[in-house]
Amino acid sequence: MSDELKSRNEGEHPQAEPKKTVVPLAASEIQGNPKTRAPESAKNKPRAKRSPLLRIARIIKKRLRGDRPKWTDRAIVVLTGGIVFFALMQHLDMKESGEQTNRLICAQQRIAAAMETSLGQSQIAFAKTTAQTEIAQRAWVSGGVFPRPPFGGGNYAARIVIENNGRTPALDVWMAKKAWVITKTQRRDLSLPAPTFTKRDFLATIQPNATPHLDVPFEIDQEAIKAEKVRYYIAGRIDYRDVFGAQHWSTFCLYLTPGGEWMFYSKFNEIDATKE
């Protein structure tokens, strides 16, 4: 009876299985177990560095899934944003500096062009002023012929007068002169051909307003002159140098009128530059 009750109680209340005791393994046993030991390749392989952008993407993905990111991930997001912000500000600053530099360069180029134009105009104005000054201050030498009393056995004499009308001396003055007698038989219109000179006289220096002269005696036929059968000419050329070092020349040609005066001929009265 007791055995039957015992078996019935065992059927109604089965015996609990004994608890298994988990004994933790030592680290040496885990390392010695090939199943629990990490492979050598995984141990020696360096851990790959994650890009900040990938970490940001991972954080955003976690936020979308409702996961709370770690504080390190938040710090990386903040630092990356700060780096991007400062890089953008530096880029804008450099861009603005480059534009300012470009504007300064353009302004300097315009100033240089204006200065170059002004310098060119100043040089032109200075050259014109210098030329005008030289024209106003240089020596101006010309020649003329006047009658004078006869001398030296001739019945007539002419005086060649050289005058410096300039404001400075005429240096190294040379003069060539010659007298011609043209008759109707030679030239019907009594005109003078282009004069040529073979001899020059050195007159040295002629000061301003000075009037050195040379006298030329010769015989004339007063009746032939009045009848316009003959004409007497005196022509000459003067070469000189001004105080600025420029060479100059002038020519003169006059003829004796029936009234006894000397008149400038229509030709061979020239000068190297016009007095302005």
Backbone hydrogen bonds, N-H to C=O, Kabsch-Sander energy under -0.5 kcal/mol:
donor,donor_aa,acceptor,acceptor_aa,energy
5,L,1,M,-2.8
6,K,2,S,-2.0
7,S,3,D,-2.3
8,R,4,E,-2.3
9,N,5,L,-2.8
10,E,6,K,-1.9
11,G,7,S,-1.6
12,E,8,R,-2.4
13,H,9,N,-2.9
22,V,20,K,-0.6
23,V,21,T,-0.7
30,I,26,A,-2.3
31,Q,27,A,-2.5
32,G,28,S,-1.9
33,N,29,E,-1.4
37,R,33,N,-1.6
43,K,39,P,-1.7
44,N,40,E,-2.5
45,K,41,S,-1.3
55,R,51,S,-2.3
56,I,52,P,-2.3
57,A,53,L,-2.6
58,R,54,L,-2.4
59,I,55,R,-2.4
60,I,56,I,-2.7
61,K,57,A,-2.4
62,K,58,R,-2.3
63,R,59,I,-2.5
64,L,60,I,-2.5
65,R,61,K,-1.7
66,G,62,K,-0.8
66,G,63,R,-0.7
67,D,62,K,-2.8
74,R,70,K,-1.9
75,A,71,W,-2.3
76,I,72,T,-2.3
77,V,73,D,-2.2
78,V,74,R,-2.5
79,L,75,A,-2.9
80,T,76,I,-2.8
81,G,77,V,-2.6
82,G,78,V,-2.5
83,I,79,L,-2.7
84,V,80,T,-2.6
85,F,81,G,-2.7
86,F,82,G,-2.8
87,A,83,I,-2.5
88,L,84,V,-2.5
89,M,85,F,-2.6
90,Q,86,F,-2.5
91,H,87,A,-2.3
92,L,88,L,-2.7
93,D,89,M,-2.5
94,M,90,Q,-2.8
95,K,91,H,-2.6
96,E,92,L,-2.7
97,S,93,D,-2.6
98,G,94,M,-2.5
99,E,95,K,-2.3
100,Q,96,E,-2.6
101,T,97,S,-2.6
102,N,98,G,-2.4
103,R,99,E,-2.6
104,L,100,Q,-2.6
105,I,101,T,-2.5
106,C,102,N,-2.5
107,A,103,R,-2.5
108,Q,104,L,-2.7
109,Q,105,I,-2.4
110,R,106,C,-2.3
111,I,107,A,-2.5
112,A,108,Q,-2.8
113,A,109,Q,-2.7
114,A,110,R,-2.6
115,M,111,I,-2.7
116,E,112,A,-2.6
117,T,113,A,-2.5
118,S,114,A,-2.8
119,L,115,M,-3.0
120,G,116,E,-2.6
121,Q,117,T,-2.5
122,S,118,S,-2.7
123,Q,119,L,-2.7
124,I,120,G,-2.4
125,A,121,Q,-2.9
126,F,122,S,-3.0
127,A,123,Q,-2.7
128,K,124,I,-2.6
129,T,125,A,-2.7
130,T,126,F,-2.9
131,A,127,A,-2.6
132,Q,128,K,-2.8
133,T,129,T,-2.6
134,E,130,T,-2.7
135,I,131,A,-2.5
136,A,132,Q,-2.6
137,Q,133,T,-2.4
138,R,134,E,-2.0
142,S,163,E,-2.1
144,G,161,V,-2.2
146,F,159,R,-2.6
148,R,157,A,-1.8
154,G,151,F,-1.1
156,Y,218,F,-0.8
157,A,148,R,-0.7
158,A,216,V,-2.6
159,R,146,F,-3.8
160,I,158,A,-0.6
160,I,214,L,-3.8
161,V,144,G,-2.7
161,V,159,R,-0.7
162,I,212,P,-3.2
163,E,142,S,-2.5
164,N,210,A,-1.6
165,N,140,W,-3.2
165,N,163,E,-0.7
167,R,138,R,-1.1
170,A,206,I,-2.8
171,L,169,P,-0.5
171,L,241,R,-3.5
173,V,204,A,-3.3
174,W,239,D,-2.9
175,M,201,D,-2.7
176,A,237,R,-2.7
178,K,235,A,-2.2
180,W,233,Y,-2.4
182,I,231,R,-2.8
183,T,181,V,-0.5
184,K,229,K,-1.7
187,R,183,T,-2.5
190,L,187,R,-1.8
201,D,175,M,-3.5
203,L,173,V,-3.2
203,L,201,D,-0.5
204,A,173,V,-0.8
206,I,170,A,-2.4
207,Q,205,T,-0.5
209,N,164,N,-3.0
210,A,207,Q,-2.0
214,L,160,I,-2.5
216,V,158,A,-3.5
218,F,156,Y,-2.2
222,Q,220,I,-0.7
225,I,221,D,-2.0
226,K,222,Q,-2.3
227,A,223,E,-2.1
228,E,225,I,-1.2
229,K,224,A,-2.8
230,V,224,A,-1.0
231,R,182,I,-2.4
233,Y,180,W,-3.2
234,I,254,L,-2.4
235,A,178,K,-2.6
236,G,252,F,-2.4
237,R,176,A,-2.5
238,I,250,S,-3.2
239,D,174,W,-2.7
240,Y,248,H,-2.2
241,R,171,L,-2.7
242,D,246,A,-2.3
245,G,242,D,-1.7
248,H,240,Y,-3.1
250,S,238,I,-1.9
251,T,270,E,-2.7
252,F,236,G,-2.2
254,L,234,I,-2.5
255,Y,263,M,-2.5
256,L,232,Y,-2.0
257,T,261,E,-3.3
260,G,257,T,-2.0
263,M,255,Y,-2.7
265,Y,253,C,-2.9
270,E,268,F,-0.5
272,D,249,W,-2.0
276,E,274,T,-0.6
